[in-house]
């Protein structure tokens, strides 16, 4: 599992705990991201480059469990 990712937004930094789901919204994919210190996860766009290692790990875990995922992952 990759190290937890620090996501910086302006002057605040957030730590990603895990990605637990994904969904298709029109032509875009969003990921349900759980943040350290926050109860509610948020849906984040797939083009968020900071989350890319966690997104790849999430898709790898789905593949390992036998789920069919997008070939790019």
C-alpha positions in Angstrom: 0.0 0.0 0.0 1.4 3.4 -0.9 2.2 5.9 1.8 -0.7 8.2 2.8 -0.8 11.2 0.5 -0.8 14.7 1.8 -3.1 16.8 -0.3 -2.4 20.5 -0.2 -5.2 23.0 -0.8 -3.9 26.6 -0.4 -2.3 26.6 3.0 -4.1 23.6 4.5 -2.9 20.0 4.1 -5.1 16.9 4.2 -4.0 13.3 4.5 -5.8 10.7 2.4 -6.6 7.6 4.5 -8.1 5.5 1.6 -10.2 5.4 -1.5 -13.3 3.2 -1.0 -15.4 3.5 -4.1 -15.7 5.1 -7.5 -18.5 6.3 -9.7 -19.1 7.5 -13.3 -20.5 11.0 -13.6 -21.1 11.7 -17.2 -17.8 11.1 -19.0 -15.8 11.6 -15.7 -14.9 9.2 -12.9 -14.9 10.3 -9.3 -13.4 8.5 -6.3 -14.7 8.4 -2.7 -11.8 9.7 -0.6 -11.6 9.3 3.2 -9.5 12.0 4.9 -7.7 11.7 8.2 -9.4 13.7 10.9 -12.7 14.0 9.0 -15.8 11.7 9.3 -17.3 12.4 5.9 -15.5 11.3 2.8 -15.6 13.4 -0.4 -16.0 12.6 -4.1 -12.9 13.7 -5.9 -12.3 13.9 -9.7 -10.0 11.4 -11.4 -7.8 14.1 -12.9 -6.5 15.0 -9.4 -2.8 14.1 -10.0 -2.0 14.2 -6.3 -4.3 11.2 -5.7 -2.9 9.2 -8.7 -0.9 6.7 -6.6 -3.8 6.0 -4.3 -6.2 5.6 -7.3 -3.8 3.1 -8.9 -3.6 1.2 -5.6 -7.4 1.2 -5.4 -7.7 -0.3 -8.9 -5.0 -2.8 -8.2 -6.9 -4.0 -5.1 -10.1 -4.4 -7.2 -8.2 -6.4 -9.8 -6.7 -8.6 -7.0 -10.2 -9.3 -5.8 -11.3 -10.3 -9.2 -13.3 -7.2 -10.2 -13.0 -6.0 -13.8 -11.6 -2.4 -13.9 -10.6 0.0 -16.6 -7.5 -1.3 -18.5 -5.6 1.9 -17.9 -5.2 0.8 -14.3 
